[in-house]
């Protein structure tokens, strides 16, 4: 049995990894462009997005984004 991946499997893999990375990068970028009550809260959201890439990004989008105010 060979473990070689087809080109379609590689495309799916890169698409999934790319979507996870894009979600994390967007969450980090958005957190840096918002004002939170404390700097520690902002850093906690960024750390969550970095250390737990997909789930941390989702948690930020559902819960953290509402806690911060957009910079003007």
Predicted model as a PDB file, atoms N, CA, C, CB and O in Angstrom, pLDDT in the B-factor column:
MODEL        1                                                                  
ATOM      1  N   UNK A   1       0.842  -1.176   0.000  1.00 60.00           N  
ATOM      2  CA  UNK A   1       0.000   0.000   0.000  1.00 60.00           C  
ATOM      3  C   UNK A   1       0.889   1.242   0.000  1.00 60.00           C  
ATOM      4  CB  UNK A   1      -0.959  -0.003   1.219  1.00 60.00           C  
ATOM      5  O   UNK A   1       1.787   1.373   0.831  1.00 60.00           O  
ATOM      6  N   UNK A   2       0.633   2.139  -0.928  1.00 63.00           N  
ATOM      7  CA  UNK A   2       1.434   3.358  -1.009  1.00 63.00           C  
ATOM      8  C   UNK A   2       0.734   4.480  -0.264  1.00 63.00           C  
ATOM      9  CB  UNK A   2       1.687   3.759  -2.479  1.00 63.00           C  
ATOM     10  O   UNK A   2      -0.490   4.491  -0.130  1.00 63.00           O  
ATOM     11  N   UNK A   3       1.524   5.415   0.214  1.00 75.00           N  
ATOM     12  CA  UNK A   3       0.960   6.529   0.975  1.00 75.00           C  
ATOM     13  C   UNK A   3       1.078   7.843   0.207  1.00 75.00           C  
ATOM     14  CB  UNK A   3       1.657   6.651   2.332  1.00 75.00           C  
ATOM     15  O   UNK A   3       1.070   8.918   0.806  1.00 75.00           O  
ATOM     16  N   UNK A   4       1.186   7.756  -1.104  1.00 89.00           N  
ATOM     17  CA  UNK A   4       1.281   8.958  -1.918  1.00 89.00           C  
ATOM     18  C   UNK A   4      -0.091   9.605  -2.060  1.00 89.00           C  
ATOM     19  CB  UNK A   4       1.869   8.633  -3.300  1.00 89.00           C  
ATOM     20  O   UNK A   4      -1.105   8.927  -2.228  1.00 89.00           O  
ATOM     21  N   UNK A   5      -0.095  10.914  -1.988  1.00 88.00           N  
ATOM     22  CA  UNK A   5      -1.355  11.653  -2.102  1.00 88.00           C  
ATOM     23  C   UNK A   5      -1.533  12.122  -3.539  1.00 88.00           C  
ATOM     24  CB  UNK A   5      -1.387  12.861  -1.121  1.00 88.00           C  
ATOM     25  O   UNK A   5      -0.561  12.456  -4.217  1.00 88.00           O  
ATOM     26  N   UNK A   6      -2.773  12.146  -3.995  1.00 91.00           N  
ATOM     27  CA  UNK A   6      -3.073  12.653  -5.325  1.00 91.00           C  
ATOM     28  C   UNK A   6      -3.079  14.175  -5.281  1.00 91.00           C  
ATOM     29  CB  UNK A   6      -4.433  12.106  -5.840  1.00 91.00           C  
ATOM     30  O   UNK A   6      -3.092  14.773  -4.205  1.00 91.00           O  
ATOM     31  N   UNK A   7      -3.070  14.787  -6.438  1.00 91.00           N  
ATOM     32  CA  UNK A   7      -3.073  16.252  -6.494  1.00 91.00           C  
ATOM     33  C   UNK A   7      -4.379  16.818  -5.920  1.00 91.00           C  
ATOM     34  CB  UNK A   7      -2.877  16.735  -7.950  1.00 91.00           C  
ATOM     35  O   UNK A   7      -4.372  17.899  -5.332  1.00 91.00           O  
ATOM     36  N   UNK A   8      -5.477  16.112  -6.080  1.00 94.00           N  
ATOM     37  CA  UNK A   8      -6.746  16.572  -5.514  1.00 94.00           C  
ATOM     38  C   UNK A   8      -6.696  16.541  -3.977  1.00 94.00           C  
ATOM     39  CB  UNK A   8      -7.915  15.696  -6.033  1.00 94.00           C  
ATOM     40  O   UNK A   8      -7.211  17.446  -3.320  1.00 94.00           O  
ATOM     41  N   UNK A   9      -6.093  15.524  -3.425  1.00 92.00           N  
ATOM     42  CA  UNK A   9      -5.956  15.443  -1.968  1.00 92.00           C  
ATOM     43  C   UNK A   9      -5.060  16.559  -1.437  1.00 92.00           C  
ATOM     44  CB  UNK A   9      -5.390  14.075  -1.558  1.00 92.00           C  
ATOM     45  O   UNK A   9      -5.337  17.121  -0.378  1.00 92.00           O  
ATOM     46  N   UNK A  10      -3.981  16.886  -2.166  1.00 93.00           N  
ATOM     47  CA  UNK A  10      -3.117  17.986  -1.764  1.00 93.00           C  
ATOM     48  C   UNK A  10      -3.882  19.308  -1.782  1.00 93.00           C  
ATOM     49  CB  UNK A  10      -1.893  18.066  -2.682  1.00 93.00           C  
ATOM     50  O   UNK A  10      -3.732  20.125  -0.872  1.00 93.00           O  
ATOM     51  N   UNK A  11      -4.693  19.520  -2.804  1.00 95.00           N  
ATOM     52  CA  UNK A  11      -5.472  20.762  -2.893  1.00 95.00           C  
ATOM     53  C   UNK A  11      -6.454  20.877  -1.730  1.00 95.00           C  
ATOM     54  CB  UNK A  11      -6.232  20.827  -4.231  1.00 95.00           C  
ATOM     55  O   UNK A  11      -6.613  21.955  -1.158  1.00 95.00           O  
ATOM     56  N   UNK A  12      -7.097  19.798  -1.386  1.00 95.00           N  
ATOM     57  CA  UNK A  12      -8.029  19.808  -0.250  1.00 95.00           C  
ATOM     58  C   UNK A  12      -7.275  20.102   1.040  1.00 95.00           C  
ATOM     59  CB  UNK A  12      -8.780  18.456  -0.139  1.00 95.00           C  
ATOM     60  O   UNK A  12      -7.726  20.906   1.856  1.00 95.00           O  
ATOM     61  N   UNK A  13      -6.133  19.454   1.227  1.00 94.00           N  
ATOM     62  CA  UNK A  13      -5.325  19.678   2.424  1.00 94.00           C  
ATOM     63  C   UNK A  13      -4.881  21.138   2.525  1.00 94.00           C  
ATOM     64  CB  UNK A  13      -4.102  18.755   2.420  1.00 94.00           C  
ATOM     65  O   UNK A  13      -5.006  21.748   3.587  1.00 94.00           O  
ATOM     66  N   UNK A  14      -4.369  21.700   1.441  1.00 95.00           N  
ATOM     67  CA  UNK A  14      -3.939  23.099   1.454  1.00 95.00           C  
ATOM     68  C   UNK A  14      -5.115  24.044   1.659  1.00 95.00           C  
ATOM     69  CB  UNK A  14      -3.218  23.442   0.155  1.00 95.00           C  
ATOM     70  O   UNK A  14      -4.965  25.081   2.305  1.00 95.00           O  
ATOM     71  N   UNK A  15      -6.271  23.706   1.123  1.00 96.00           N  
ATOM     72  CA  UNK A  15      -7.455  24.536   1.329  1.00 96.00           C  
ATOM     73  C   UNK A  15      -7.902  24.560   2.779  1.00 96.00           C  
ATOM     74  CB  UNK A  15      -8.583  24.048   0.463  1.00 96.00           C  
ATOM     75  O   UNK A  15      -8.240  25.618   3.310  1.00 96.00           O  
ATOM     76  N   UNK A  16      -7.906  23.402   3.421  1.00 93.00           N  
ATOM     77  CA  UNK A  16      -8.306  23.312   4.830  1.00 93.00           C  
ATOM     78  C   UNK A  16      -7.296  24.045   5.716  1.00 93.00           C  
ATOM     79  CB  UNK A  16      -8.432  21.828   5.270  1.00 93.00           C  
ATOM     80  O   UNK A  16      -7.680  24.833   6.580  1.00 93.00           O  
ATOM     81  N   UNK A  17      -6.016  23.785   5.499  1.00 93.00           N  
ATOM     82  CA  UNK A  17      -4.980  24.460   6.284  1.00 93.00           C  
ATOM     83  C   UNK A  17      -5.030  25.969   6.036  1.00 93.00           C  
ATOM     84  CB  UNK A  17      -3.575  23.901   5.933  1.00 93.00           C  
ATOM     85  O   UNK A  17      -4.864  26.754   6.970  1.00 93.00           O  
ATOM     86  N   UNK A  18      -5.255  26.371   4.809  1.00 95.00           N  
ATOM     87  CA  UNK A  18      -5.354  27.784   4.479  1.00 95.00           C  
ATOM     88  C   UNK A  18      -6.546  28.453   5.157  1.00 95.00           C  
ATOM     89  CB  UNK A  18      -5.454  27.956   2.982  1.00 95.00           C  
ATOM     90  O   UNK A  18      -6.437  29.588   5.621  1.00 95.00           O  
ATOM     91  N   UNK A  19      -7.672  27.764   5.216  1.00 93.00           N  
ATOM     92  CA  UNK A  19      -8.853  28.320   5.885  1.00 93.00           C  
ATOM     93  C   UNK A  19      -8.602  28.481   7.381  1.00 93.00           C  
ATOM     94  CB  UNK A  19     -10.080  27.423   5.648  1.00 93.00           C  
ATOM     95  O   UNK A  19      -8.981  29.497   7.964  1.00 93.00           O  
ATOM     96  N   UNK A  20      -7.967  27.488   8.013  1.00 91.00           N  
ATOM     97  CA  UNK A  20      -7.631  27.587   9.437  1.00 91.00           C  
ATOM     98  C   UNK A  20      -6.679  28.752   9.681  1.00 91.00           C  
ATOM     99  CB  UNK A  20      -7.001  26.271   9.941  1.00 91.00           C  
ATOM    100  O   UNK A  20      -6.863  29.524  10.622  1.00 91.00           O  
ATOM    101  N   UNK A  21      -5.669  28.876   8.837  1.00 92.00           N  
ATOM    102  CA  UNK A  21      -4.693  29.955   8.992  1.00 92.00           C  
ATOM    103  C   UNK A  21      -5.349  31.318   8.783  1.00 92.00           C  
ATOM    104  CB  UNK A  21      -3.530  29.772   8.007  1.00 92.00           C  
ATOM    105  O   UNK A  21      -5.080  32.260   9.529  1.00 92.00           O  
ATOM    106  N   UNK A  22      -6.205  31.422   7.774  1.00 94.00           N  
ATOM    107  CA  UNK A  22      -6.877  32.692   7.501  1.00 94.00           C  
ATOM    108  C   UNK A  22      -7.766  33.108   8.676  1.00 94.00           C  
ATOM    109  CB  UNK A  22      -7.714  32.587   6.214  1.00 94.00           C  
ATOM    110  O   UNK A  22      -7.804  34.286   9.032  1.00 94.00           O  
ATOM    111  N   UNK A  23      -8.471  32.169   9.272  1.00 93.00           N  
ATOM    112  CA  UNK A  23      -9.323  32.468  10.423  1.00 93.00           C  
ATOM    113  C   UNK A  23      -8.495  32.963  11.597  1.00 93.00           C  
ATOM    114  CB  UNK A  23     -10.127  31.232  10.833  1.00 93.00           C  
ATOM    115  O   UNK A  23      -8.871  33.933  12.255  1.00 93.00           O  
ATOM    116  N   UNK A  24      -7.384  32.312  11.864  1.00 92.00           N  
ATOM    117  CA  UNK A  24      -6.517  32.718  12.969  1.00 92.00           C  
ATOM    118  C   UNK A  24      -5.887  34.085  12.703  1.00 92.00           C  
ATOM    119  CB  UNK A  24      -5.423  31.670  13.199  1.00 92.00           C  
ATOM    120  O   UNK A  24      -5.857  34.937  13.591  1.00 92.00           O  
ATOM    121  N   UNK A  25      -5.393  34.292  11.504  1.00 94.00           N  
ATOM    122  CA  UNK A  25      -4.757  35.567  11.156  1.00 94.00           C  
ATOM    123  C   UNK A  25      -5.771  36.701  11.230  1.00 94.00           C  
ATOM    124  CB  UNK A  25      -4.133  35.501   9.745  1.00 94.00           C  
ATOM    125  O   UNK A  25      -5.461  37.775  11.745  1.00 94.00           O  
ATOM    126  N   UNK A  26      -6.979  36.474  10.721  1.00 94.00           N  
ATOM    127  CA  UNK A  26      -8.000  37.520  10.799  1.00 94.00           C  
ATOM    128  C   UNK A  26      -8.356  37.840  12.248  1.00 94.00           C  
ATOM    129  CB  UNK A  26      -9.256  37.095  10.033  1.00 94.00           C  
ATOM    130  O   UNK A  26      -8.526  39.007  12.600  1.00 94.00           O  
ATOM    131  N   UNK A  27      -8.470  36.820  13.085  1.00 93.00           N  
ATOM    132  CA  UNK A  27      -8.807  37.032  14.493  1.00 93.00           C  
ATOM    133  C   UNK A  27      -7.729  37.847  15.193  1.00 93.00           C  
ATOM    134  CB  UNK A  27      -8.998  35.689  15.209  1.00 93.00           C  
ATOM    135  O   UNK A  27      -8.039  38.755  15.965  1.00 93.00           O  
ATOM    136  N   UNK A  28      -6.481  37.535  14.933  1.00 93.00           N  
ATOM    137  CA  UNK A  28      -5.377  38.276  15.537  1.00 93.00           C  
ATOM    138  C   UNK A  28      -5.367  39.718  15.040  1.00 93.00           C  
ATOM    139  CB  UNK A  28      -4.032  37.594  15.225  1.00 93.00           C  
ATOM    140  O   UNK A  28      -5.229  40.646  15.837  1.00 93.00           O  
ATOM    141  N   UNK A  29      -5.511  39.911  13.746  1.00 94.00           N  
ATOM    142  CA  UNK A  29      -5.521  41.251  13.166  1.00 94.00           C  
ATOM    143  C   UNK A  29      -6.668  42.074  13.733  1.00 94.00           C  
ATOM    144  CB  UNK A  29      -5.627  41.175  11.640  1.00 94.00           C  
ATOM    145  O   UNK A  29      -6.477  43.236  14.092  1.00 94.00           O  
ATOM    146  N   UNK A  30      -7.845  41.490  13.815  1.00 93.00           N  
ATOM    147  CA  UNK A  30      -9.010  42.209  14.310  1.00 93.00           C  
ATOM    148  C   UNK A  30      -8.850  42.570  15.788  1.00 93.00           C  
ATOM    149  CB  UNK A  30     -10.274  41.372  14.105  1.00 93.00           C  
ATOM    150  O   UNK A  30      -9.239  43.662  16.203  1.00 93.00           O  
ATOM    151  N   UNK A  31      -8.284  41.666  16.578  1.00 92.00           N  
ATOM    152  CA  UNK A  31      -8.083  41.947  18.007  1.00 92.00           C  
ATOM    153  C   UNK A  31      -7.131  43.126  18.196  1.00 92.00           C  
ATOM    154  CB  UNK A  31      -7.533  40.698  18.733  1.00 92.00           C  
ATOM    155  O   UNK A  31      -7.335  43.943  19.093  1.00 92.00           O  
ATOM    156  N   UNK A  32      -6.102  43.223  17.368  1.00 91.00           N  
ATOM    157  CA  UNK A  32      -5.171  44.337  17.491  1.00 91.00           C  
ATOM    158  C   UNK A  32      -5.800  45.663  17.061  1.00 91.00           C  
ATOM    159  CB  UNK A  32      -3.926  44.064  16.667  1.00 91.00           C  
ATOM    160  O   UNK A  32      -5.307  46.726  17.437  1.00 91.00           O  
ATOM    161  N   UNK A  33      -6.865  45.615  16.290  1.00 91.00           N  
ATOM    162  CA  UNK A  33      -7.519  46.835  15.826  1.00 91.00           C  
ATOM    163  C   UNK A  33      -8.775  47.171  16.620  1.00 91.00           C  
ATOM    164  CB  UNK A  33      -7.867  46.704  14.370  1.00 91.00           C  
ATOM    165  O   UNK A  33      -9.613  47.941  16.153  1.00 91.00           O  
ATOM    166  N   UNK A  34      -8.911  46.610  17.799  1.00 91.00           N  
ATOM    167  CA  UNK A  34     -10.041  46.904  18.679  1.00 91.00           C  
ATOM    168  C   UNK A  34      -9.534  47.345  20.040  1.00 91.00           C  
ATOM    169  CB  UNK A  34     -10.964  45.675  18.820  1.00 91.00           C  
ATOM    170  O   UNK A  34      -8.442  46.963  20.464  1.00 91.00           O  
ATOM    171  N   UNK A  35     -10.332  48.147  20.716  1.00 92.00           N  
ATOM    172  CA  UNK A  35     -10.038  48.570  22.082  1.00 92.00           C  
ATOM    173  C   UNK A  35     -10.804  47.678  23.035  1.00 92.00           C  
ATOM    174  CB  UNK A  35     -10.402  50.064  22.307  1.00 92.00           C  
ATOM    175  O   UNK A  35     -12.026  47.563  22.947  1.00 92.00           O  
ATOM    176  N   UNK A  36     -10.079  47.044  23.951  1.00 91.00           N  
ATOM    177  CA  UNK A  36     -10.686  46.229  24.994  1.00 91.00           C  
ATOM    178  C   UNK A  36     -10.570  46.969  26.314  1.00 91.00           C  
ATOM    179  CB  UNK A  36     -10.016  44.828  25.079  1.00 91.00           C  
ATOM    180  O   UNK A  36      -9.862  47.972  26.406  1.00 91.00           O  
ATOM    181  N   UNK A  37     -11.261  46.483  27.337  1.00 91.00           N  
ATOM    182  CA  UNK A  37     -11.208  47.140  28.642  1.00 91.00           C  
ATOM    183  C   UNK A  37      -9.787  47.184  29.182  1.00 91.00           C  
ATOM    184  CB  UNK A  37     -12.119  46.426  29.633  1.00 91.00           C  
ATOM    185  O   UNK A  37      -9.378  48.181  29.777  1.00 91.00           O  
ATOM    186  N   UNK A  38      -9.034  46.111  28.979  1.00 92.00           N  
ATOM    187  CA  UNK A  38      -7.634  46.074  29.430  1.00 92.00           C  
ATOM    188  C   UNK A  38      -6.760  45.514  28.314  1.00 92.00           C  
ATOM    189  CB  UNK A  38      -7.483  45.217  30.727  1.00 92.00           C  
ATOM    190  O   UNK A  38      -7.230  44.826  27.408  1.00 92.00           O  
ATOM    191  N   UNK A  39      -5.484  45.831  28.412  1.00 91.00           N  
ATOM    192  CA  UNK A  39      -4.530  45.273  27.452  1.00 91.00           C  
ATOM    193  C   UNK A  39      -4.389  43.774  27.658  1.00 91.00           C  
ATOM    194  CB  UNK A  39      -3.160  45.960  27.583  1.00 91.00           C  
ATOM    195  O   UNK A  39      -4.169  43.025  26.705  1.00 91.00           O  
ATOM    196  N   UNK A  40      -4.517  43.340  28.911  1.00 95.00           N  
ATOM    197  CA  UNK A  40      -4.424  41.913  29.206  1.00 95.00           C  
ATOM    198  C   UNK A  40      -5.518  41.112  28.514  1.00 95.00           C  
ATOM    199  CB  UNK A  40      -4.492  41.687  30.700  1.00 95.00           C  
ATOM    200  O   UNK A  40      -5.275  39.997  28.053  1.00 95.00           O  
ATOM    201  N   UNK A  41      -6.716  41.673  28.440  1.00 93.00           N  
ATOM    202  CA  UNK A  41      -7.809  40.982  27.756  1.00 93.00           C  
ATOM    203  C   UNK A  41      -7.506  40.847  26.267  1.00 93.00           C  
ATOM    204  CB  UNK A  41      -9.139  41.733  27.963  1.00 93.00           C  
ATOM    205  O   UNK A  41      -7.748  39.800  25.666  1.00 93.00           O  
ATOM    206  N   UNK A  42      -6.976  41.912  25.684  1.00 92.00           N  
ATOM    207  CA  UNK A  42      -6.614  41.871  24.263  1.00 92.00           C  
ATOM    208  C   UNK A  42      -5.552  40.803  24.017  1.00 92.00           C  
ATOM    209  CB  UNK A  42      -6.103  43.252  23.788  1.00 92.00           C  
ATOM    210  O   UNK A  42      -5.657  40.018  23.074  1.00 92.00           O  
ATOM    211  N   UNK A  43      -4.537  40.778  24.865  1.00 94.00           N  
ATOM    212  CA  UNK A  43      -3.464  39.803  24.705  1.00 94.00           C  
ATOM    213  C   UNK A  43      -3.961  38.376  24.937  1.00 94.00           C  
ATOM    214  CB  UNK A  43      -2.320  40.119  25.663  1.00 94.00           C  
ATOM    215  O   UNK A  43      -3.465  37.440  24.310  1.00 94.00           O  
ATOM    216  N   UNK A  44      -4.928  38.206  25.825  1.00 94.00           N  
ATOM    217  CA  UNK A  44      -5.486  36.869  26.058  1.00 94.00           C  
ATOM    218  C   UNK A  44      -6.186  36.356  24.800  1.00 94.00           C  
ATOM    219  CB  UNK A  44      -6.475  36.890  27.249  1.00 94.00           C  
ATOM    220  O   UNK A  44      -6.043  35.184  24.451  1.00 94.00           O  
ATOM    221  N   UNK A  45      -6.937  37.217  24.117  1.00 92.00           N  
ATOM    222  CA  UNK A  45      -7.605  36.793  22.885  1.00 92.00           C  
ATOM    223  C   UNK A  45      -6.586  36.473  21.798  1.00 92.00           C  
ATOM    224  CB  UNK A  45      -8.575  37.879  22.398  1.00 92.00           C  
ATOM    225  O   UNK A  45      -6.748  35.503  21.057  1.00 92.00           O  
ATOM    226  N   UNK A  46      -5.539  37.286  21.702  1.00 93.00           N  
ATOM    227  CA  UNK A  46      -4.506  37.031  20.695  1.00 93.00           C  
ATOM    228  C   UNK A  46      -3.804  35.710  20.999  1.00 93.00           C  
ATOM    229  CB  UNK A  46      -3.477  38.197  20.649  1.00 93.00           C  
ATOM    230  O   UNK A  46      -3.578  34.902  20.098  1.00 93.00           O  
ATOM    231  N   UNK A  47      -3.461  35.492  22.262  1.00 94.00           N  
ATOM    232  CA  UNK A  47      -2.804  34.239  22.636  1.00 94.00           C  
ATOM    233  C   UNK A  47      -3.693  33.029  22.362  1.00 94.00           C  
ATOM    234  CB  UNK A  47      -2.413  34.272  24.109  1.00 94.00           C  
ATOM    235  O   UNK A  47      -3.211  31.987  21.917  1.00 94.00           O  
ATOM    236  N   UNK A  48      -4.972  33.167  22.627  1.00 93.00           N  
ATOM    237  CA  UNK A  48      -5.890  32.063  22.354  1.00 93.00           C  
ATOM    238  C   UNK A  48      -5.918  31.739  20.861  1.00 93.00           C  
ATOM    239  CB  UNK A  48      -7.306  32.405  22.852  1.00 93.00           C  
ATOM    240  O   UNK A  48      -5.909  30.570  20.476  1.00 93.00           O  
ATOM    241  N   UNK A  49      -5.952  32.778  20.019  1.00 91.00           N  
ATOM    242  CA  UNK A  49      -5.971  32.563  18.568  1.00 91.00           C  
ATOM    243  C   UNK A  49      -4.658  31.962  18.072  1.00 91.00           C  
ATOM    244  CB  UNK A  49      -6.245  33.881  17.840  1.00 91.00           C  
ATOM    245  O   UNK A  49      -4.649  31.209  17.097  1.00 91.00           O  
ATOM    246  N   UNK A  50      -3.548  32.290  18.737  1.00 91.00           N  
ATOM    247  CA  UNK A  50      -2.242  31.773  18.315  1.00 91.00           C  
ATOM    248  C   UNK A  50      -2.041  30.338  18.811  1.00 91.00           C  
ATOM    249  CB  UNK A  50      -1.106  32.682  18.839  1.00 91.00           C  
ATOM    250  O   UNK A  50      -1.610  29.470  18.052  1.00 91.00           O  
ATOM    251  N   UNK A  51      -2.352  30.094  20.078  1.00 92.00           N  
ATOM    252  CA  UNK A  51      -2.044  28.804  20.685  1.00 92.00           C  
ATOM    253  C   UNK A  51      -3.061  27.708  20.363  1.00 92.00           C  
ATOM    254  CB  UNK A  51      -1.949  28.967  22.167  1.00 92.00           C  
ATOM    255  O   UNK A  51      -2.725  26.524  20.375  1.00 92.00           O  
ATOM    256  N   UNK A  52      -4.291  28.098  20.077  1.00 90.00           N  
ATOM    257  CA  UNK A  52      -5.338  27.130  19.713  1.00 90.00           C  
ATOM    258  C   UNK A  52      -5.915  27.626  18.377  1.00 90.00           C  
ATOM    259  CB  UNK A  52      -6.479  27.005  20.858  1.00 90.00           C  
ATOM    260  O   UNK A  52      -7.005  28.197  18.345  1.00 90.00           O  
ATOM    261  N   UNK A  53      -5.182  27.407  17.279  1.00 79.00           N  
ATOM    262  CA  UNK A  53      -5.482  28.097  16.026  1.00 79.00           C  
ATOM    263  C   UNK A  53      -6.943  28.125  15.581  1.00 79.00           C  
ATOM    264  CB  UNK A  53      -4.704  27.486  14.972  1.00 79.00           C  
ATOM    265  O   UNK A  53      -7.503  29.217  15.485  1.00 79.00           O  
ATOM    266  N   UNK A  54      -7.573  27.037  15.314  1.00 85.00           N  
ATOM    267  CA  UNK A  54      -8.928  27.093  14.749  1.00 85.00           C  
ATOM    268  C   UNK A  54      -9.972  27.426  15.797  1.00 85.00           C  
ATOM    269  CB  UNK A  54      -9.278  25.774  14.090  1.00 85.00           C  
ATOM    270  O   UNK A  54     -10.790  28.322  15.589  1.00 85.00           O  
ATOM    271  N   UNK A  55      -9.957  26.725  16.913  1.00 91.00           N  
ATOM    272  CA  UNK A  55     -10.964  26.952  17.950  1.00 91.00           C  
ATOM    273  C   UNK A  55     -10.794  28.312  18.618  1.00 91.00           C  
ATOM    274  CB  UNK A  55     -10.895  25.851  18.999  1.00 91.00           C  
ATOM    275  O   UNK A  55     -11.783  28.952  18.974  1.00 91.00           O  
ATOM    276  N   UNK A  56      -9.554  28.758  18.790  1.00 92.00           N  
ATOM    277  CA  UNK A  56      -9.309  30.076  19.364  1.00 92.00           C  
ATOM    278  C   UNK A  56      -9.840  31.187  18.468  1.00 92.00           C  
ATOM    279  CB  UNK A  56      -7.823  30.274  19.609  1.00 92.00           C  
ATOM    280  O   UNK A  56     -10.416  32.162  18.949  1.00 92.00           O  
ATOM    281  N   UNK A  57      -9.644  31.032  17.166  1.00 90.00           N  
ATOM    282  CA  UNK A  57     -10.170  32.016  16.212  1.00 90.00           C  
ATOM    283  C   UNK A  57     -11.686  32.047  16.213  1.00 90.00           C  
ATOM    284  CB  UNK A  57      -9.667  31.715  14.811  1.00 90.00           C  
ATOM    285  O   UNK A  57     -12.285  33.121  16.160  1.00 90.00           O  
ATOM    286  N   UNK A  58     -12.311  30.881  16.272  1.00 91.00           N  
ATOM    287  CA  UNK A  58     -13.775  30.825  16.335  1.00 91.00           C  
ATOM    288  C   UNK A  58     -14.295  31.443  17.631  1.00 91.00           C  
ATOM    289  CB  UNK A  58     -14.260  29.372  16.216  1.00 91.00           C  
ATOM    290  O   UNK A  58     -15.276  32.186  17.618  1.00 91.00           O  
ATOM    291  N   UNK A  59     -13.639  31.136  18.743  1.00 92.00           N  
ATOM    292  CA  UNK A  59     -14.058  31.703  20.033  1.00 92.00           C  
ATOM    293  C   UNK A  59     -13.966  33.218  19.998  1.00 92.00           C  
ATOM    294  CB  UNK A  59     -13.194  31.144  21.185  1.00 92.00           C  
ATOM    295  O   UNK A  59     -14.853  33.907  20.502  1.00 92.00           O  
ATOM    296  N   UNK A  60     -12.894  33.744  19.404  1.00 91.00           N  
ATOM    297  CA  UNK A  60     -12.761  35.199  19.303  1.00 91.00           C  
ATOM    298  C   UNK A  60     -13.887  35.790  18.465  1.00 91.00           C  
ATOM    299  CB  UNK A  60     -11.402  35.576  18.698  1.00 91.00           C  
ATOM    300  O   UNK A  60     -14.480  36.799  18.847  1.00 91.00           O  
ATOM    301  N   UNK A  61     -14.182  35.177  17.340  1.00 90.00           N  
ATOM    302  CA  UNK A  61     -15.223  35.731  16.465  1.00 90.00           C  
ATOM    303  C   UNK A  61     -16.596  35.717  17.129  1.00 90.00           C  
ATOM    304  CB  UNK A  61     -15.279  34.951  15.157  1.00 90.00           C  
ATOM    305  O   UNK A  61     -17.388  36.637  16.925  1.00 90.00           O  
ATOM    306  N   UNK A  62     -16.888  34.685  17.922  1.00 92.00           N  
ATOM    307  CA  UNK A  62     -18.204  34.593  18.550  1.00 92.00           C  
ATOM    308  C   UNK A  62     -18.312  35.383  19.852  1.00 92.00           C  
ATOM    309  CB  UNK A  62     -18.534  33.154  18.814  1.00 92.00           C  
ATOM    310  O   UNK A  62     -19.371  35.931  20.156  1.00 92.00           O  
ATOM    311  N   UNK A  63     -17.225  35.446  20.621  1.00 92.00           N  
ATOM    312  CA  UNK A  63     -17.305  36.057  21.950  1.00 92.00           C  
ATOM    313  C   UNK A  63     -16.431  37.300  22.099  1.00 92.00           C  
ATOM    314  CB  UNK A  63     -16.914  35.049  22.994  1.00 92.00           C  
ATOM    315  O   UNK A  63     -16.890  38.313  22.628  1.00 92.00           O  
ATOM    316  N   UNK A  64     -15.192  37.241  21.644  1.00 88.00           N  
ATOM    317  CA  UNK A  64     -14.251  38.325  21.872  1.00 88.00           C  
ATOM    318  C   UNK A  64     -14.507  39.558  21.044  1.00 88.00           C  
ATOM    319  CB  UNK A  64     -12.891  37.854  21.612  1.00 88.00           C  
ATOM    320  O   UNK A  64     -14.290  40.676  21.512  1.00 88.00           O  
ATOM    321  N   UNK A  65     -14.961  39.378  19.833  1.00 84.00           N  
ATOM    322  CA  UNK A  65     -15.168  40.518  18.944  1.00 84.00           C  
ATOM    323  C   UNK A  65     -16.219  41.474  19.511  1.00 84.00           C  
ATOM    324  CB  UNK A  65     -15.590  40.037  17.550  1.00 84.00           C  
ATOM    325  O   UNK A  65     -16.118  42.688  19.334  1.00 84.00           O  
ATOM    326  N   UNK A  66     -17.219  40.929  20.187  1.00 85.00           N  
ATOM    327  CA  UNK A  66     -18.274  41.761  20.779  1.00 85.00           C  
ATOM    328  C   UNK A  66     -17.772  42.536  22.006  1.00 85.00           C  
ATOM    329  CB  UNK A  66     -19.471  40.886  21.172  1.00 85.00           C  
ATOM    330  O   UNK A  66     -18.321  43.582  22.352  1.00 85.00           O  
ATOM    331  N   UNK A  67     -16.727  42.016  22.658  1.00 86.00           N  
ATOM    332  CA  UNK A  67     -16.227  42.649  23.872  1.00 86.00           C  
ATOM    333  C   UNK A  67     -15.388  43.882  23.576  1.00 86.00           C  
ATOM    334  CB  UNK A  67     -15.416  41.662  24.671  1.00 86.00           C  
ATOM    335  O   UNK A  67     -15.270  44.762  24.429  1.00 86.00           O  
ATOM    336  N   UNK A  68     -14.813  43.964  22.404  1.00 84.00           N  
ATOM    337  CA  UNK A  68     -13.958  45.094  22.053  1.00 84.00           C  
ATOM    338  C   UNK A  68     -14.691  46.094  21.178  1.00 84.00           C  
ATOM    339  CB  UNK A  68     -12.703  44.609  21.346  1.00 84.00           C  
ATOM    340  O   UNK A  68     -15.610  45.746  20.437  1.00 84.00           O  
ATOM    341  N   UNK A  69     -14.261  47.350  21.281  1.00 87.00           N  
ATOM    342  CA  UNK A  69     -14.826  48.413  20.438  1.00 87.00           C  
ATOM    343  C   UNK A  69     -13.861  48.702  19.310  1.00 87.00           C  
ATOM    344  CB  UNK A  69     -15.111  49.707  21.262  1.00 87.00           C  
ATOM    345  O   UNK A  69     -12.644  48.692  19.494  1.00 87.00           O  
ATOM    346  N   UNK A  70     -14.415  48.958  18.148  1.00 84.00           N  
ATOM    347  CA  UNK A  70     -13.589  49.223  16.975  1.00 84.00           C  
ATOM    348  C   UNK A  70     -12.861  50.544  17.141  1.00 84.00           C  
ATOM    349  CB  UNK A  70     -14.442  49.237  15.695  1.00 84.00           C  
ATOM    350  O   UNK A  70     -13.451  51.530  17.582  1.00 84.00           O  
ATOM    351  N   UNK A  71     -11.563  50.568  16.784  1.00 79.00           N  
ATOM    352  CA  UNK A  71     -10.791  51.811  16.792  1.00 79.00           C  
ATOM    353  C   UNK A  71     -11.323  52.756  15.736  1.00 79.00           C  
ATOM    354  CB  UNK A  71      -9.296  51.532  16.556  1.00 79.00           C  
ATOM    355  O   UNK A  71     -11.777  52.346  14.668  1.00 79.00           O  
ATOM    356  N   UNK A  72     -11.254  54.011  16.063  1.00 71.00           N  
ATOM    357  CA  UNK A  72     -11.722  55.008  15.074  1.00 71.00           C  
ATOM    358  C   UNK A  72     -10.591  55.734  14.471  1.00 71.00           C  
ATOM    359  CB  UNK A  72     -12.667  55.998  15.695  1.00 71.00           C  
ATOM    360  O   UNK A  72     -10.797  56.604  13.624  1.00 71.00           O  
TER     361      UNK A  72                                                      
ENDMDL                                                                          
END                                                                             
